[in-house]
Amino acid sequence: MHLDVAPVVSSAGVALAVVLLMNPVYGRVRMFVDRLFFRDRYDAQRALESLAHQMTTVLELDRLEALVTRTADEIFRPEDVVLLLPADGARGLRGLSRAGRAAHLADDGPLMHVLTRLRSPVTRARLREDPDLAAMRETALGELEAAGRGGGGAHLLPRPGHRRPRARAPARGCRISGEDLRVLRTLADQSAVALENARAYHALDAALRRVQILESIRANLSKFVPRAVQDLIERAPEAPALAKRDVDVSVLFVDIVGYSRLSDRLDAARLNHLVERYFGAFLDEILGQGGDVNETAGDGLMVIFQDPDPRRHAVAAALAGLGVLRRTAEINAAMDGEPGPPAEPIGVHVGVNSGVAALGATRIEGLAGTRWTYTASGPVTNVAARLAALGEGDAVMLGGQTRRRLGPEFAPEDLGETELRNIDEPVRVFRLRPPPEEASARAVPAAGRRD
């Protein structure tokens, strides 16, 4: 079988084969010629390529400065080289040369004005020959001599794309050509971008560390600051709404029966452990019902409940009070079965009152400083504290307003009008006991009045 092949196709195939075979050969020949006859240009290109590659992974400023200086040494082989960078906490650019000589360029100096104005390489020849620089020629030449420590080839390059340039000054013994300036310009561009990225990275890293510290402070302070105050500050950090205002709330008071007696009988470590164990359990009940622990004392808690619906915060406070009684009984029973010396079970007094209170910050100011507290104050709070003092460790004592807001699922006992200490008018008091199944399992000791 005979096939005719078009001459064009044949020529194209031959040309393609030649290209595929000759291109690698041409590349190797060109590399050999460059290395043999244009060794400086070849070395400069390789040095710049190596620098660019290393700069992609290096973020330490000291290492970057060393890389830039070493690359300048490899390409230009000067007697000395200095990298001038913005000085921390000072105006201008500063640097230390390879030989240990200090160099400085002032922000308002003539050479900085020249660099900012030209935004291109500056050499001694450029300063002497450019008529536009006549007014500042001598002073700029003097500053250039100082930066390069005198010498025939000292020159400076601006930092690209920035009003305040960085500068580099290879010094003495450098013969500057147009090709040298182009190489140095490339070196300066690469260095400026890498150094700026490194500075930005370190600034970001420092900012993140400050954020972490602030978050740690915030987390620790939140243990001492009521949740309501945290919410107000988060919503308006510059001007939180801490001023007192009338708010309908339910206030719950809890205190330990016979705390003074326990303090006398137990050492401080044992007493603290006991209080933390009970109060930790109480906190679960309180937070579960949406309460905000406002104040703590050695033997008591003050908790504020808020809700747009006054009935809901009253119910939540009553349920939290019953939960405190239940958890007290559970811990008492658990401690009876624990090994070691028998632990003395405790009882708690619990009181709840509802109504409008003055909710907000109170400032206590003295010669030694100022302290702020955020609390609910007024008759509602005072009555809640007195109601807790009436308790006998087996019920939640309720004020009349709280009772009126509870639904039919609650059946508190009406104790009638009762005189309360430091309260002008008698208060209608109700006693809310736990459900029968909980009451029968309680192991609360007989409790007297609050110490």
FIVODREN-455339 format. One line per 2 residues: number of its first residue (from 1); their letters; for each residue x, y, z of C-alpha. Coordinates in steps of 0.5 Angstrom, whole numbers, plus 500, padded with zeros to 3 digits. Example, Ala and Ser with C-alpha at 12.3 -4.5 7.8 and 13.67 -1.06 7.14 Angstrom:
<recs>
1> AS> 525 491 516 ~ 527 498 514
</recs>
This chain:
<recs>
1> MH> 500 500 500 ~ 503 507 498
3> LD> 501 513 502 ~ 503 520 500
5> VA> 505 525 505 ~ 504 532 504
7> PV> 511 536 504 ~ 508 541 509
9> VS> 507 536 514 ~ 514 533 513
11> SA> 517 540 514 ~ 513 541 520
13> GV> 515 535 523 ~ 522 536 522
15> AL> 522 543 525 ~ 518 540 531
17> AV> 524 535 532 ~ 529 540 531
19> VL> 526 544 536 ~ 525 539 541
21> LM> 532 536 540 ~ 536 543 540
23> NP> 532 547 545 ~ 535 543 551
25> VY> 542 544 548 ~ 541 551 547
27> GR> 539 552 554 ~ 545 549 556
29> VR> 550 552 551 ~ 547 559 554
31> MF> 548 557 561 ~ 555 555 559
33> VD> 556 562 556 ~ 553 566 561
35> RL> 558 562 566 ~ 564 563 562
37> FF> 563 570 559 ~ 558 573 564
39> RD> 560 570 570 ~ 558 576 575
41> RY> 551 577 571 ~ 550 569 572
43> DA> 552 570 579 ~ 547 576 581
45> QR> 541 572 578 ~ 543 566 582
47> AL> 543 570 588 ~ 537 574 587
49> ES> 533 567 585 ~ 536 564 592
51> LA> 534 570 596 ~ 527 570 593
53> HQ> 526 563 595 ~ 528 563 602
55> MT> 524 570 603 ~ 518 566 602
57> TV> 519 562 608 ~ 523 566 613
59> LE> 519 571 617 ~ 524 573 622
61> LD> 527 580 621 ~ 534 578 624
63> RL> 534 572 619 ~ 532 577 613
65> EA> 537 582 614 ~ 542 577 614
67> LV> 540 574 608 ~ 539 581 604
69> TR> 546 583 607 ~ 549 576 605
71> TA> 546 577 598 ~ 549 584 597
73> DE> 556 581 599 ~ 555 576 594
75> IF> 553 580 588 ~ 557 586 589
77> RP> 563 584 594 ~ 563 591 597
79> ED> 568 593 603 ~ 562 594 607
81> VV> 554 594 607 ~ 549 596 611
83> LL> 542 595 611 ~ 538 602 614
85> LP> 531 600 617 ~ 526 604 620
87> AD> 528 605 628 ~ 523 603 633
89> GA> 521 608 638 ~ 526 613 634
91> RG> 525 618 628 ~ 529 616 621
93> LR> 533 610 619 ~ 538 606 623
95> GL> 543 600 621 ~ 549 597 623
97> SR> 554 595 618 ~ 557 589 617
99> AG> 564 592 619 ~ 560 594 626
101> RA> 559 601 624 ~ 553 605 625
103> AH> 549 609 620 ~ 543 613 621
105> LA> 539 617 616 ~ 534 623 619
107> DD> 527 623 617 ~ 527 630 615
109> GP> 535 630 612 ~ 536 632 605
111> LM> 538 625 603 ~ 531 623 605
113> HV> 528 628 601 ~ 532 626 595
115> LT> 530 619 596 ~ 522 621 597
117> RL> 522 626 591 ~ 526 622 586
119> RS> 523 615 588 ~ 529 612 584
121> PV> 536 610 585 ~ 541 615 588
123> TR> 548 615 587 ~ 554 620 588
125> AR> 554 621 580 ~ 546 623 580
127> LR> 547 628 586 ~ 553 631 582
129> ED> 550 632 575 ~ 542 633 576
131> PD> 541 640 576 ~ 534 639 580
133> LA> 538 637 586 ~ 543 643 586
135> AM> 539 646 592 ~ 541 640 597
137> RE> 547 637 593 ~ 552 639 598
139> TA> 548 637 604 ~ 546 630 601
141> LG> 553 628 599 ~ 555 629 606
143> EL> 550 625 608 ~ 551 620 603
145> EA> 558 620 605 ~ 556 619 612
147> AG> 552 613 611 ~ 557 609 606
149> RG> 563 612 610 ~ 566 615 604
151> GG> 568 611 598 ~ 567 611 591
153> GA> 561 607 590 ~ 556 609 595
155> HL> 549 609 593 ~ 542 609 596
157> LP> 535 606 594 ~ 528 608 596
159> RP> 523 603 599 ~ 518 602 593
161> GH> 511 604 594 ~ 512 608 600
163> RR> 513 615 603 ~ 518 614 608
165> PR> 524 610 604 ~ 528 604 607
167> AR> 535 605 604 ~ 541 600 603
169> AP> 548 603 602 ~ 554 598 599
171> AR> 560 602 601 ~ 567 603 598
173> GC> 570 600 593 ~ 564 599 589
175> RI> 564 601 581 ~ 557 602 580
177> SG> 554 601 573 ~ 547 601 570
179> ED> 546 594 570 ~ 549 594 578
181> LR> 543 599 579 ~ 538 595 576
183> VL> 540 589 580 ~ 540 593 586
185> RT> 533 596 585 ~ 531 588 584
187> LA> 534 586 591 ~ 531 593 594
189> DQ> 524 591 592 ~ 525 584 594
191> SA> 528 586 601 ~ 522 591 602
193> VA> 516 587 601 ~ 519 581 605
195> LE> 521 585 611 ~ 515 589 611
197> NA> 511 582 611 ~ 515 580 616
199> RA> 514 586 620 ~ 506 585 619
201> YH> 507 578 621 ~ 510 580 628
203> AL> 505 586 629 ~ 499 581 628
205> DA> 503 576 632 ~ 504 581 638
207> AL> 496 583 637 ~ 494 576 637
209> RR> 498 575 644 ~ 495 582 647
211> VQ> 488 579 645 ~ 489 573 648
213> IL> 492 576 654 ~ 485 581 654
215> ES> 481 574 653 ~ 484 571 659
217> IR> 483 577 663 ~ 476 578 661
219> AN> 475 570 663 ~ 478 571 670
221> LS> 474 578 671 ~ 467 574 669
223> KF> 468 570 675 ~ 467 576 679
225> VP> 463 580 675 ~ 455 579 674
227> RA> 453 577 668 ~ 448 583 667
229> VQ> 454 587 667 ~ 458 583 662
231> DL> 452 584 657 ~ 452 591 658
233> IE> 459 592 657 ~ 459 588 651
235> RA> 453 591 648 ~ 456 598 649
237> PE> 464 598 651 ~ 465 605 651
239> AP> 459 607 655 ~ 455 601 658
241> AL> 448 603 661 ~ 450 602 668
243> AK> 446 608 671 ~ 441 606 676
245> RD> 434 605 673 ~ 427 602 676
247> VD> 426 594 674 ~ 422 589 676
249> VS> 426 583 678 ~ 425 577 683
251> VL> 431 577 688 ~ 433 571 692
253> FV> 437 570 698 ~ 441 564 700
255> DI> 445 563 707 ~ 448 558 711
257> VG> 445 556 717 ~ 450 557 723
259> YS> 455 559 719 ~ 459 563 725
261> RL> 458 556 729 ~ 462 552 723
263> SD> 467 557 723 ~ 469 556 730
265> RL> 469 548 729 ~ 472 548 722
267> DA> 479 550 720 ~ 479 555 714
269> AR> 481 550 709 ~ 475 545 711
271> LN> 470 551 711 ~ 472 553 705
273> HL> 472 546 701 ~ 465 545 705
275> VE> 462 552 702 ~ 465 551 695
277> RY> 462 544 695 ~ 455 547 697
279> FG> 455 553 693 ~ 458 550 687
281> AF> 451 546 687 ~ 447 552 688
283> LD> 450 555 682 ~ 448 550 677
285> EI> 441 551 680 ~ 441 558 679
287> LG> 444 559 673 ~ 439 553 670
289> QG> 433 558 672 ~ 437 564 669
291> GD> 439 567 675 ~ 445 572 676
293> VN> 449 572 682 ~ 450 579 684
295> ET> 453 578 691 ~ 457 573 695
297> AG> 459 573 702 ~ 462 568 706
299> DG> 455 565 708 ~ 450 567 703
301> LM> 448 569 696 ~ 444 574 693
303> VI> 441 573 686 ~ 437 577 681
305> FQ> 432 574 676 ~ 430 578 670
307> DP> 425 577 665 ~ 420 581 660
309> DP> 414 577 663 ~ 414 579 671
311> RR> 411 572 672 ~ 417 568 669
313> HA> 422 571 673 ~ 418 570 680
315> VA> 417 562 678 ~ 424 562 676
317> AA> 427 565 683 ~ 422 560 686
319> LA> 424 554 683 ~ 431 556 684
321> GL> 430 556 691 ~ 427 549 691
323> GV> 433 547 687 ~ 438 550 693
325> LR> 434 546 698 ~ 434 539 694
327> RT> 441 540 692 ~ 443 541 700
329> AE> 439 535 702 ~ 443 531 697
331> IN> 450 533 699 ~ 448 532 706
333> AA> 446 525 705 ~ 452 524 700
335> MD> 457 526 706 ~ 454 521 711
337> GE> 456 516 707 ~ 463 518 705
339> PG> 469 515 709 ~ 473 519 714
341> PP> 471 523 720 ~ 463 524 720
343> AE> 461 531 717 ~ 456 536 719
345> PI> 450 537 715 ~ 448 544 714
347> GV> 442 547 713 ~ 440 554 708
349> HV> 435 559 709 ~ 432 561 702
351> GV> 428 568 701 ~ 425 570 695
353> NS> 421 577 694 ~ 419 580 687
355> GV> 417 587 685 ~ 421 594 682
357> AA> 428 595 685 ~ 433 600 683
359> LG> 438 596 679 ~ 445 599 677
361> AT> 451 601 679 ~ 453 604 686
363> RI> 460 608 686 ~ 464 608 693
365> EG> 469 613 693 ~ 474 614 698
367> LA> 481 617 698 ~ 485 610 697
369> GT> 480 609 690 ~ 474 608 687
371> RW> 470 601 687 ~ 463 600 683
373> TY> 458 595 685 ~ 452 593 681
375> TA> 446 591 685 ~ 439 591 686
377> SG> 437 596 692 ~ 431 598 695
379> PV> 425 595 699 ~ 424 589 695
381> TN> 431 587 696 ~ 431 588 704
383> VA> 425 584 704 ~ 428 578 701
385> AR> 434 578 705 ~ 429 579 711
387> LA> 425 573 709 ~ 431 569 708
389> AL> 432 570 715 ~ 425 567 717
391> GE> 427 560 714 ~ 428 554 718
393> GD> 432 550 712 ~ 426 546 710
395> AV> 422 551 705 ~ 423 557 701
397> ML> 420 564 704 ~ 416 568 699
399> GG> 414 575 699 ~ 406 577 697
401> QT> 408 580 690 ~ 412 573 689
403> RR> 406 569 691 ~ 401 573 687
405> RL> 405 571 680 ~ 406 564 681
407> GP> 401 559 678 ~ 396 554 681
409> EF> 402 548 681 ~ 405 552 687
411> AP> 401 551 693 ~ 405 555 699
413> ED> 403 556 706 ~ 400 563 708
415> LG> 403 565 714 ~ 400 572 714
417> ET> 402 579 716 ~ 409 578 719
419> EL> 413 584 722 ~ 420 584 719
421> RN> 426 587 722 ~ 428 594 720
423> ID> 422 593 715 ~ 416 599 717
425> EP> 410 595 715 ~ 408 588 716
427> VR> 409 583 710 ~ 405 578 708
429> VF> 409 572 708 ~ 408 565 705
431> RL> 412 558 706 ~ 413 554 700
433> RP> 416 547 701 ~ 419 542 696
435> PP> 414 537 693 ~ 412 531 698
437> EE> 417 526 695 ~ 423 531 696
439> AS> 421 533 703 ~ 420 526 705
441> AR> 428 524 703 ~ 431 531 706
443> AV> 436 530 711 ~ 436 537 714
445> PA> 438 539 721 ~ 434 543 725
447> AG> 435 550 724 ~ 435 556 728
449> RR> 435 563 726 ~ 440 566 722
451> D> 446 568 726
</recs>
